[in-house]
């Protein structure tokens, strides 16, 4: 007898997504992937990512919007209108979670902030995402990934020693804040199951970026030296970075004495093992640049692929440096489902980035395509007990 399918873990939880662009929408998408009913509340012009990402599609929505808004429903509510605010507050009465990323204080000035929402729904878990948090001297600063990376120190350590400060290629502050917000929301929800009480969550891109810099901050606290840019190197171990082969670069790590000895034997460089500048990890860190010059004398004799295979066979971590065509097109990405085609009512079959973690007992699925603007107005209004309304009444 076949066992009935288990419900997704967040099934029955309603999340109101009052956010735009990346940090908020990505967090809400992750909750939707886990089964939550995510209702995306959009202004009359829609989430600005629908039209601002620069990728020309068949319809009005960009590929960037499609990538961050699966498993959601959309309703347009104009929070600047009295009728819109009434509709919104009626909706949050039915919710478990609200996630918003307006400028700090903006929703309170409109009369729909946490101070109001928590009175009509005391069990609400309410997360505000901003650039620098809801308090402190910088609380009013605009919240963009670039500004957060600059302020939290990430840009100061990214790049090579002779290069200017460099933004991390991926939006680490935005996505990091998304992940910390999901962790906080789920923790608050578990806590509510015990206490019966909701709570307010203050999440910021700035603090997310700071939290990622564990090695660099510990190095600063431990030595008193301000960390600089070290390219692809590691603050705590050497050799552990990208190196030059005959046809390009690859990465490897021999980040302890045993692995370094194994590497030197493999390269037939016994002179390096007992060299006074390389005999310990501390010494190798101190003389990293000279060590890499010596190692690359050997690495430049063969191709990247040959070295990666040789090092892996010897038990030394190594890997190729892939561009996105290679990272998405390789057999491992395909086997892990990281290119996930979804059906869209306007665009047809569109690729999405796959689920970043896999729940074996309750596997995630795309239950809903990324919504068209205001697509679910009538069914959402019906669910909260409001009369059937035209699509533009709150717009």
C-alpha distance (Angstrom), angle and dihedral (degrees) to the residues before:
residue distance angle dihedral
X1 . . .
X2 3.81 . .
X3 3.78 115.2 .
X4 3.82 115.5 -125.7
X5 3.79 114.6 -103.6
X6 3.79 113.6 -95.7
X7 3.78 117.4 -117.7
X8 3.77 119.3 -109.1
X9 3.83 108.7 -96.5
X10 3.82 96.5 -111.8
X11 3.79 97.1 41.5
X12 3.81 109.9 136.2
X13 3.82 94.2 28.7
X14 3.81 115.8 115.3
X15 3.80 118.7 -148.9
X16 3.80 122.9 -170.2
X17 3.80 109.6 -150.4
X18 3.81 107.3 -156.5
X19 3.79 94.2 166.1
X20 3.76 141.8 102.3
X21 3.80 141.5 -153.9
X22 3.84 111.5 9.9
X23 3.81 127.1 -37.8
X24 3.81 97.0 53.8
X25 3.82 98.6 35.2
X26 3.81 92.4 47.7
X27 3.81 91.9 51.1
X28 3.80 91.5 48.7
X29 3.80 91.4 47.7
X30 3.81 90.3 55.3
X31 3.81 89.7 52.3
X32 3.80 89.7 47.8
X33 3.81 90.5 51.0
X34 3.81 87.6 57.0
X35 3.80 91.9 54.8
X36 3.81 105.6 -88.0
X37 3.80 118.9 142.3
X38 3.80 99.3 -119.2
X39 3.81 116.4 -164.9
X40 3.78 112.3 -166.7
X41 3.81 110.0 -149.3
X42 3.80 108.0 -157.7
X43 3.81 134.2 -175.4
X44 3.81 117.3 -116.6
X45 3.81 91.0 -89.8
X46 3.80 92.3 48.7
X47 3.79 130.8 -128.5
X48 3.80 103.2 -31.8
X49 3.81 89.4 -128.4
X50 3.80 88.8 69.6
X51 3.79 89.5 75.6
X52 3.80 108.4 11.3
X53 3.78 104.8 69.8
X54 3.80 96.6 83.4
X55 3.80 98.3 -129.3
X56 3.78 109.4 128.1
X57 3.79 111.2 -137.0
X58 3.80 134.4 172.1
X59 3.80 92.7 -99.4
X60 3.79 136.1 31.0
X61 3.81 98.6 -81.5
X62 3.80 122.8 88.7
X63 3.77 124.3 -132.2
X64 3.81 87.3 -114.9
X65 3.80 90.8 60.8
X66 3.80 91.6 46.0
X67 3.81 89.7 51.9
X68 3.83 94.5 57.7
X69 3.78 106.3 34.3
X70 3.79 111.2 57.4
X71 3.81 118.5 131.6
X72 3.81 93.6 32.6
X73 3.80 138.6 110.4
X74 3.81 122.5 -140.2
X75 3.77 132.8 -138.7
X76 3.80 127.3 168.8
X77 3.80 113.7 -133.6
X78 3.78 122.0 171.8
X79 3.81 102.9 -143.9
X80 3.81 90.0 -169.9
X81 3.81 90.8 67.8
X82 3.79 125.2 75.3
X83 3.80 92.2 -129.9
X84 3.78 90.6 49.2
X85 3.78 92.8 51.6
X86 3.81 90.9 49.4
X87 3.80 90.4 51.5
X88 3.79 92.0 47.4
X89 3.81 94.0 50.2
X90 3.79 89.9 48.3
X91 3.79 88.2 53.1
X92 3.81 95.8 49.3
X93 3.81 89.4 52.1
X94 3.82 85.5 70.8
X95 3.82 95.8 45.2
X96 3.78 135.6 98.5
X97 3.80 96.9 -165.2
X98 3.81 137.5 25.3
X99 3.81 120.5 -167.5
X100 3.80 118.0 -173.7
X101 3.80 136.0 167.3
X102 3.79 103.9 -171.6
X103 3.80 118.0 136.4
X104 3.83 108.4 -73.8
X105 3.79 110.3 -81.1
X106 3.82 95.2 11.1
X107 3.81 96.8 112.2
X108 3.80 91.9 43.4
X109 3.80 89.6 54.4
X110 3.81 88.1 53.1
X111 3.80 90.1 52.3
X112 3.82 96.6 -112.4
X113 3.83 103.0 91.2
X114 3.78 128.6 121.9
X115 3.78 92.1 -81.7
X116 3.81 89.6 63.8
X117 3.81 99.4 32.6
X118 3.81 94.1 51.2
X119 3.80 90.8 54.9
X120 3.79 93.9 54.9
X121 3.82 92.8 38.5
X122 3.85 110.5 25.2
X123 3.82 91.7 178.2
X124 3.80 93.6 58.4
X125 3.80 119.3 126.5
X126 3.78 103.2 -146.7
X127 3.82 121.9 -170.2
X128 3.79 122.9 -170.2
X129 3.80 116.6 -165.2
X130 3.79 118.6 -162.6
X131 3.77 140.7 152.4
X132 3.80 98.0 -101.5
X133 3.80 107.4 5.8
X134 3.79 133.8 -96.2
X135 3.81 95.2 -75.3
X136 3.79 140.5 34.9
X137 3.82 129.9 67.6
X138 3.82 93.4 -65.1
X139 3.81 98.1 47.6
X140 3.81 94.4 114.5
X141 3.79 96.5 49.7
X142 3.83 115.8 115.8
X143 3.78 112.6 -94.3
X144 3.79 111.4 -129.2
X145 3.79 128.6 143.0
X146 3.82 93.1 -119.8
X147 3.81 93.7 54.2
X148 3.80 91.9 45.4
X149 3.82 92.6 49.9
X150 3.80 89.3 50.0
X151 3.80 94.8 48.6
X152 3.81 99.1 42.2
X153 3.81 95.1 53.9
X154 3.82 99.7 -108.4
X155 3.80 93.6 116.7
X156 3.80 92.0 49.8
X157 3.83 91.3 62.1
X158 3.81 99.0 37.2
X159 3.79 118.9 97.2
X160 3.79 135.1 22.5
X161 3.82 124.8 -48.8
X162 3.81 92.4 -104.3
X163 3.82 95.1 45.3
X164 3.81 128.9 87.1
X165 3.83 119.1 -105.4
X166 3.80 107.9 -66.7
X167 3.79 132.9 -155.2
X168 3.79 114.5 -122.8
X169 3.79 105.8 -104.1
X170 3.80 94.0 -124.0
X171 3.84 119.6 55.9
X172 3.79 93.5 -105.1
X173 3.81 96.1 167.6
X174 3.80 93.3 50.5
X175 3.79 96.9 45.0
X176 3.79 92.7 37.4
X177 3.79 89.7 54.9
X178 3.82 89.3 49.3
X179 3.79 91.0 55.2
X180 3.80 94.6 46.0
X181 3.81 89.3 48.4
X182 3.81 91.9 53.3
X183 3.81 89.9 48.3
X184 3.81 90.6 51.0
X185 3.81 94.3 45.4
X186 3.80 92.9 50.7
X187 3.80 91.2 45.7
X188 3.80 91.1 50.2
X189 3.80 90.6 47.8
X190 3.81 91.6 52.6
X191 3.80 88.4 47.6
X192 3.79 90.8 50.6
X193 3.78 90.3 54.8
X194 3.81 87.2 61.7
X195 3.81 101.7 36.5
X196 3.79 102.9 26.7
X197 3.80 89.2 -133.0
X198 3.78 130.3 116.4
X199 3.78 125.1 -147.6
X200 3.77 146.7 -161.3
X201 3.83 122.0 -102.5
X202 3.80 121.7 -157.8
X203 3.83 110.3 -163.3
X204 3.79 127.1 174.4
X205 3.78 138.5 -172.4
X206 3.81 89.7 -136.7
X207 3.80 94.6 58.5
X208 3.79 91.9 43.3
X209 3.79 89.5 56.0
X210 3.80 92.4 47.6
X211 3.80 91.0 50.5
X212 3.80 91.7 56.8
X213 3.82 93.4 57.4
X214 3.81 97.2 74.7
X215 3.83 98.3 136.4
X216 3.78 94.9 43.4
X217 3.80 95.6 46.6
X218 3.81 92.0 46.2
X219 3.81 88.9 50.4
X220 3.81 89.5 52.3
X221 3.81 94.0 47.1
X222 3.79 92.2 44.7
X223 3.80 99.0 47.2
X224 3.79 105.3 20.3
X225 3.82 88.6 -128.5
X226 3.80 118.5 126.6
X227 3.83 107.1 -121.1
X228 3.78 115.3 -116.0
X229 3.77 134.6 -165.6
X230 3.81 115.4 -66.9
X231 3.80 101.2 172.2
X232 3.79 110.9 -132.8
X233 3.81 93.7 -16.4
X234 3.78 126.6 116.7
X235 3.78 122.9 -117.2
X236 3.80 94.3 -139.0
X237 3.81 106.8 35.3
X238 3.80 142.9 32.6
X239 2.94 141.4 -122.7
X240 3.80 91.7 28.9
X241 3.81 113.1 123.2
X242 3.81 148.2 71.2
X243 3.79 117.0 -50.8
X244 3.80 136.2 -174.8
X245 3.81 121.4 -101.2
X246 3.81 125.6 -179.4
X247 3.81 92.8 -84.2
X248 3.82 104.7 28.0
X249 3.79 142.2 -52.8
X250 3.79 134.8 -41.2
X251 3.81 133.5 172.0
X252 3.78 130.5 -120.7
X253 3.78 139.7 162.3
X254 3.80 128.7 -144.9
X255 3.77 92.5 164.9
X256 3.79 102.6 159.8
X257 3.80 135.6 48.6
X258 3.80 95.1 -101.7
X259 3.81 93.4 50.1
X260 3.81 91.1 45.5
X261 3.79 90.9 53.0
X262 3.79 90.4 49.5
X263 3.82 90.3 49.7
X264 3.80 93.2 50.9
X265 3.80 91.1 49.6
X266 3.80 90.2 49.9
X267 3.81 91.1 50.6
X268 3.81 91.2 43.8
X269 3.80 89.5 -122.6
X270 3.83 104.7 133.7
X271 3.79 87.6 156.2
X272 3.80 89.4 73.7
X273 3.81 98.1 51.8
X274 3.79 96.8 66.9
X275 3.78 97.2 27.5
X276 3.82 107.6 129.9
X277 3.82 90.9 -130.4
X278 3.82 93.1 55.2
X279 3.79 106.0 31.1
X280 3.85 94.8 107.1
X281 3.78 135.1 26.6
X282 3.80 90.0 -110.7
X283 3.80 89.8 54.9
X284 3.80 92.2 45.9
X285 3.79 90.1 52.4
X286 3.80 90.7 50.0
X287 3.81 91.7 50.6
X288 3.81 98.4 31.8
X289 3.80 97.3 132.6
X290 3.80 95.0 51.7
X291 3.81 90.9 45.1
X292 3.80 92.6 53.8
X293 3.80 90.6 50.3
X294 3.80 88.7 55.3
X295 3.79 94.4 45.7
X296 3.80 92.9 48.2
X297 3.80 89.9 57.4
X298 3.79 84.8 70.1
X299 3.80 98.6 33.9
X300 3.82 92.5 54.9
X301 3.80 90.4 64.1
X302 3.83 94.8 72.2
X303 3.82 139.9 32.3
X304 3.78 127.3 -89.6
X305 3.79 92.4 -110.4
X306 3.79 92.7 50.6
X307 3.79 92.7 50.2
X308 3.80 94.3 46.2
X309 3.80 91.5 51.5
X310 3.80 92.4 45.0
X311 3.79 94.9 48.0
X312 3.80 94.1 45.7
X313 3.80 90.6 49.5
X314 3.81 88.2 54.0
X315 3.81 91.8 50.6
X316 3.81 95.6 -106.5
X317 3.83 113.8 132.3
X318 3.82 111.6 -115.2
X319 3.76 139.6 148.2
X320 3.79 145.9 171.4
X321 3.79 123.2 -96.1
X322 3.80 103.8 -119.8
X323 3.78 131.7 -165.5
X324 3.80 117.6 -138.5
X325 3.80 93.9 -93.3
X326 3.80 88.1 56.5
X327 3.81 95.3 38.5
X328 3.80 92.1 53.9
X329 3.81 97.6 33.6
X330 3.78 100.2 51.7
X331 3.79 122.7 104.6
X332 3.81 93.9 -111.1
X333 3.83 94.1 56.5
X334 3.78 88.8 47.9
X335 3.79 92.7 48.6
X336 3.80 90.6 49.8
X337 3.81 93.2 49.9
X338 3.79 95.1 -119.9
X339 3.80 92.6 145.0
X340 3.79 103.7 60.7
X341 3.82 118.4 179.3
X342 3.80 113.2 -150.3
X343 3.80 132.2 -173.0
X344 3.80 117.6 -112.5
X345 3.82 124.1 -171.1
X346 3.81 93.2 -131.6
X347 3.80 106.6 22.0
X348 3.79 97.9 40.4
X349 3.81 114.2 -148.8
X350 3.83 110.3 10.9
X351 3.80 130.0 175.1
X352 3.81 119.4 -117.0
X353 3.78 128.2 -174.5
X354 3.80 106.4 -102.1
X355 3.80 127.5 -114.5
X356 3.83 107.9 -68.1
X357 3.81 93.4 -143.8
X358 3.77 128.0 28.3
X359 3.80 124.1 -136.1
X360 3.78 104.7 -153.4
X361 3.79 97.7 -164.7
X362 3.79 96.8 41.8
X363 3.81 106.1 22.5
X364 3.79 115.7 -159.1
X365 3.77 120.3 -116.7
X366 3.78 139.3 -177.1
X367 3.78 100.8 -102.1
X368 3.81 95.2 165.4
X369 3.78 132.9 27.9
X370 3.82 117.2 -125.7
X371 3.81 100.0 -76.2
X372 3.76 127.0 -109.7
X373 3.79 112.7 -122.7
X374 3.83 109.7 -74.0
X375 3.81 90.3 -7.8
X376 3.80 95.8 144.2
X377 3.79 101.2 38.4
X378 3.78 98.9 120.2
X379 3.79 97.4 45.2
X380 3.82 92.4 46.8
X381 3.79 93.1 48.6
X382 3.79 89.5 48.7
X383 3.81 90.6 52.0
X384 3.80 92.4 55.0
X385 3.79 93.3 46.6
X386 3.79 100.5 -106.3
X387 3.78 122.4 139.7
X388 3.81 117.5 -99.6
X389 3.81 107.9 -82.5
X390 3.77 135.8 -171.6
X391 3.78 117.7 -101.4
X392 3.78 93.9 -108.5
X393 3.82 104.4 46.2
X394 3.80 94.5 98.9
X395 3.77 93.5 31.2
